[in-house]
Amino acid sequence: MPIASIDGIATHYQVIGDGPPLLMFSPGGFNATLDQWSSLGIYARTRPLAHLAQKYRCIVFDRRECGLSGGRVERVGWAQYVAQGRGLLDHLGIERAHLLGGCMGCCPVAAFAVAYPERTASMVLYWPVGGARYRLTAFQRFAEHLSFVKSQGLAQVAELAAREGKPFGADPRGGPWASVLSHDAQFAAAFSELDVDNYQLIVAAMARTLIDRDTAPGAEPEDLLRLDIPALIIPGKDASHATSAARYLEECLPRAEYWDQPPAEQSEAATAEVLLGFLDAH
């Protein structure tokens, strides 16, 4: 699979199918890899990529700091994830595309639409993350990592990530750069030499930047309310994907279409019909 360098960071991506471009921000929380569209939970059951690729040019990728993509130790927020998506469109010579986000991928989709409405044909928000439990769990994950850093040091973080090969979501001790540490020895060596105090400040600020509310993060409500972009919202209903977060997005997006279907009844056939029907209309 090809690799694009975007702002000096390697992005592992794949283009599947032909037709109008559809940029897909992967689900999976802090393990947002392109394969999650076919292997993770609801997406494995409904197989959206298999259906969408029959009519659309699906652009899937490992988010920075995930999978085989690279990373950089900095205060990563939604703007940085948006920049990766925009850079990938630029790399492929695509001026305007439909956007689809799953899970945590919904957040950069909303932020992308706010930053670049002229490049956004429509957006699909599939099981957006959010809710009080999601916020509490996310902050606990960052806290566990910082506790490990304080007790063991950064060299041990790098060693743990290389040995275990687990992403941040699977083992919080490895931190937000665990996936890069596991496959990039040069990155790991530089990471081990970072100033610990400065690193802890970056991580603490990153947690507060990404998880800043008890509903769907990603973009300010005042900015969403001003968007003139069609949006389809497919709600989840669990501790990480509160239905209230999906309803919040419906409230904030003037041209939102809300698929009022409980997750248990979101079958493969019904989901494909809703997704394709929405995209074909826009």
C-alpha positions as CSV (number, residue, x, y, z in Angstrom):
1,M,0.0,0.0,0.0
2,P,1.3,3.5,-0.8
3,I,2.7,6.0,1.7
4,A,2.3,9.8,1.3
5,S,4.4,12.3,3.2
6,I,2.1,15.0,4.6
7,D,3.7,17.8,6.6
8,G,6.7,15.5,7.1
9,I,4.6,12.7,8.5
10,A,4.1,9.4,6.7
11,T,0.5,8.5,5.9
12,H,-0.3,4.9,5.0
13,Y,-3.3,4.9,2.7
14,Q,-5.3,3.0,0.1
15,V,-7.7,4.0,-2.7
16,I,-10.5,1.4,-3.3
17,G,-13.1,1.7,-6.0
18,D,-13.9,4.3,-8.6
19,G,-16.3,7.2,-8.9
20,P,-16.7,10.4,-6.9
21,P,-14.1,10.7,-4.1
22,L,-15.0,9.7,-0.6
23,L,-12.4,10.5,2.1
24,M,-12.9,8.1,5.1
25,F,-11.6,9.0,8.5
26,S,-11.2,5.6,10.2
27,P,-13.0,4.4,13.3
28,G,-11.2,2.7,16.2
29,G,-10.5,5.5,18.7
30,F,-6.8,5.8,19.2
31,N,-6.3,2.8,16.8
32,A,-7.8,4.4,13.7
33,T,-6.4,2.2,11.0
34,L,-7.8,1.7,7.6
35,D,-8.6,-2.0,8.2
36,Q,-11.0,-1.0,11.0
37,W,-13.6,-0.3,8.3
38,S,-13.8,-4.0,7.7
39,S,-12.8,-5.6,11.0
40,L,-14.2,-3.5,13.9
41,G,-17.6,-4.0,15.5
42,I,-20.5,-2.4,13.7
43,Y,-18.4,-1.9,10.6
44,A,-17.5,-5.6,10.3
45,R,-21.2,-6.3,10.6
46,T,-22.5,-3.8,8.1
47,R,-19.4,-3.7,5.7
48,P,-19.8,-0.1,4.6
49,L,-16.5,-0.1,2.6
50,A,-17.5,-3.1,0.5
51,H,-20.7,-1.4,-0.5
52,L,-19.4,2.1,-1.0
53,A,-16.4,1.0,-3.1
54,Q,-18.9,-0.2,-5.7
55,K,-19.8,3.4,-6.6
56,Y,-17.3,5.7,-4.9
57,R,-13.5,6.2,-4.9
58,C,-13.0,5.4,-1.2
59,I,-9.8,6.9,0.3
60,V,-9.0,5.1,3.5
61,F,-5.9,5.7,5.7
62,D,-4.2,5.1,9.0
63,R,-4.6,8.3,11.0
64,R,-1.3,9.8,12.1
65,E,0.0,8.0,15.2
66,C,-1.9,4.9,14.2
67,G,-1.1,1.7,12.3
68,L,1.7,2.2,9.9
69,S,1.4,5.9,9.7
70,G,4.1,8.1,11.4
71,G,3.7,10.7,14.0
72,R,5.4,13.6,15.8
73,V,5.4,14.5,19.5
74,E,3.3,17.7,19.7
75,R,0.0,18.8,21.0
76,V,-2.2,16.9,18.6
77,G,-5.7,18.2,18.2
78,W,-8.5,18.0,15.6
79,A,-6.8,20.6,13.4
80,Q,-3.8,18.2,13.0
81,Y,-6.1,15.3,12.0
82,V,-7.9,17.6,9.5
83,A,-4.5,18.7,8.1
84,Q,-3.7,15.0,7.4
85,G,-6.9,14.5,5.5
86,R,-6.6,17.7,3.6
87,G,-3.0,16.8,2.7
88,L,-4.0,13.4,1.4
89,L,-6.6,15.0,-0.9
90,D,-3.9,17.4,-2.1
91,H,-1.5,14.5,-2.7
92,L,-4.2,12.8,-4.8
93,G,-5.1,15.9,-6.7
94,I,-8.7,16.0,-5.3
95,E,-10.2,19.4,-4.8
96,R,-13.6,18.4,-3.3
97,A,-14.8,15.2,-1.7
98,H,-17.5,13.6,0.4
99,L,-16.4,12.9,3.9
100,L,-17.2,9.9,6.1
101,G,-16.1,9.4,9.7
102,G,-16.6,6.5,11.9
103,C,-16.5,6.6,15.7
104,M,-13.7,9.1,16.7
105,G,-13.3,9.8,13.0
106,C,-16.5,11.8,13.1
107,C,-14.7,14.5,15.0
108,P,-12.1,15.4,12.3
109,V,-14.9,15.2,9.7
110,A,-16.9,17.9,11.5
111,A,-13.7,20.0,12.0
112,F,-12.8,19.5,8.3
113,A,-16.2,20.8,7.2
114,V,-15.8,23.8,9.4
115,A,-12.3,24.6,8.2
116,Y,-12.9,23.8,4.5
117,P,-16.6,23.9,3.6
118,E,-15.7,24.6,-0.1
119,R,-13.9,21.2,-0.2
120,T,-16.7,19.2,1.5
121,A,-19.5,17.8,-0.7
122,S,-21.3,16.2,2.2
123,M,-20.5,14.4,5.4
124,V,-21.5,11.1,7.0
125,L,-21.1,10.8,10.8
126,Y,-21.3,7.1,11.6
127,W,-21.6,6.3,15.3
128,P,-20.0,9.5,16.6
129,V,-18.1,9.3,19.8
130,G,-19.3,11.3,22.8
131,G,-21.0,11.3,26.1
132,A,-20.0,11.6,29.8
133,R,-18.7,8.0,30.0
134,Y,-16.6,8.5,26.9
135,R,-15.0,11.6,28.3
136,L,-14.2,9.9,31.7
137,T,-12.7,6.8,30.0
138,A,-10.6,8.9,27.7
139,F,-9.2,11.1,30.5
140,Q,-8.5,7.9,32.5
141,R,-6.5,6.5,29.6
142,F,-4.3,9.6,29.4
143,A,-3.9,9.6,33.2
144,E,-2.7,6.0,33.2
145,H,-0.1,6.8,30.6
146,L,1.2,9.9,32.5
147,S,1.4,7.8,35.6
148,F,3.6,5.2,33.8
149,V,5.8,8.0,32.4
150,K,6.3,9.5,35.8
151,S,7.2,6.2,37.5
152,Q,9.2,4.5,34.6
153,G,10.4,7.2,32.2
154,L,10.1,7.6,28.5
155,A,12.7,4.9,27.6
156,Q,10.5,2.3,29.3
157,V,7.5,3.6,27.4
158,A,9.3,3.1,24.1
159,E,10.5,-0.4,25.2
160,L,7.0,-1.4,26.3
161,A,5.5,-0.3,23.0
162,A,8.1,-2.1,20.9
163,R,7.8,-5.3,23.0
164,E,4.0,-5.5,23.3
165,G,3.0,-3.8,20.0
166,K,-0.3,-2.6,21.4
167,P,-1.9,0.8,20.5
168,F,-2.8,3.4,23.0
169,G,-6.4,2.2,23.3
170,A,-5.4,-1.4,24.1
171,D,-2.7,-0.5,26.6
172,P,-2.8,3.1,27.9
173,R,0.8,2.8,29.3
174,G,2.2,3.1,25.8
175,G,0.6,6.5,25.2
176,P,-0.6,8.3,22.1
177,W,2.6,7.5,20.1
178,A,2.6,3.8,21.0
179,S,2.0,2.6,17.4
180,V,4.8,4.7,16.0
181,L,7.1,3.5,18.7
182,S,6.3,-0.1,17.9
183,H,7.5,0.1,14.3
184,D,9.9,3.0,14.0
185,A,13.2,2.5,15.9
186,Q,14.5,5.9,14.9
187,F,11.4,7.6,16.3
188,A,11.6,5.5,19.5
189,A,15.3,6.5,20.0
190,A,14.4,10.2,19.8
191,F,11.3,9.7,21.9
192,S,13.4,8.2,24.7
193,E,15.6,11.3,24.9
194,L,12.8,13.8,25.2
195,D,12.5,16.0,28.3
196,V,10.0,14.3,30.5
197,D,8.5,17.4,32.1
198,N,7.9,19.0,28.7
199,Y,6.4,15.7,27.4
200,Q,4.0,15.5,30.3
201,L,2.7,19.0,29.6
202,I,2.2,18.1,25.9
203,V,0.2,15.0,26.8
204,A,-1.9,16.7,29.4
205,A,-2.8,19.5,27.0
206,M,-3.6,17.0,24.2
207,A,-6.1,15.2,26.4
208,R,-7.9,18.4,27.2
209,T,-7.8,19.6,23.6
210,L,-9.3,16.4,22.2
211,I,-11.8,15.5,24.9
212,D,-13.2,18.9,25.8
213,R,-16.9,18.2,26.4
214,D,-19.6,15.7,27.4
215,T,-21.0,15.4,23.9
216,A,-19.5,15.0,20.5
217,P,-16.1,16.8,20.3
218,G,-14.4,18.1,17.1
219,A,-16.0,21.5,16.3
220,E,-17.7,24.3,18.2
221,P,-21.5,24.3,18.0
222,E,-21.5,27.9,16.7
223,D,-19.4,26.8,13.7
224,L,-21.5,23.8,13.1
225,L,-24.7,25.9,13.1
226,R,-23.4,28.0,10.3
227,L,-22.6,25.0,7.9
228,D,-24.5,24.7,4.7
229,I,-23.4,21.1,4.1
230,P,-25.7,18.0,3.9
231,A,-24.9,15.6,6.7
232,L,-26.1,12.1,7.5
233,I,-25.9,10.9,11.1
234,I,-26.0,7.2,12.1
235,P,-26.3,6.9,15.9
236,G,-24.6,4.5,18.2
237,K,-25.7,3.5,21.7
238,D,-23.0,2.5,24.1
239,A,-20.5,3.9,26.6
240,S,-18.3,5.4,23.9
241,H,-20.9,6.3,21.3
242,A,-23.8,7.9,23.3
243,T,-26.9,8.5,21.3
244,S,-27.0,12.0,22.9
245,A,-23.8,12.8,21.0
246,A,-25.5,11.9,17.7
247,R,-28.6,13.9,18.6
248,Y,-26.4,16.9,19.5
249,L,-24.9,16.8,16.0
250,E,-28.4,16.6,14.5
251,E,-29.3,19.7,16.5
252,C,-26.2,21.7,15.4
253,L,-26.1,20.8,11.7
254,P,-28.8,22.7,9.8
255,R,-28.9,20.2,6.9
256,A,-28.7,17.0,9.0
257,E,-30.5,13.8,8.2
258,Y,-30.8,11.6,11.2
259,W,-31.3,7.9,10.7
260,D,-33.5,7.1,13.6
261,Q,-32.7,3.4,13.7
262,P,-31.5,1.5,16.9
263,P,-28.0,-0.1,16.4
264,A,-29.4,-3.6,16.7
265,E,-31.6,-2.9,13.6
266,Q,-28.8,-1.3,11.5
267,S,-28.4,-4.3,9.2
268,E,-25.9,-4.5,6.4
269,A,-28.5,-4.1,3.7
270,A,-30.4,-1.3,5.4
271,T,-27.2,0.6,6.2
272,A,-25.9,0.3,2.6
273,E,-29.2,1.6,1.3
274,V,-29.1,4.6,3.6
275,L,-25.4,5.4,2.9
276,L,-25.6,5.1,-0.9
277,G,-29.0,6.9,-1.0
278,F,-27.6,9.9,0.9
279,L,-24.3,10.1,-1.1
280,D,-26.0,9.6,-4.4
281,A,-28.4,12.5,-3.6
282,H,-25.5,14.9,-2.9
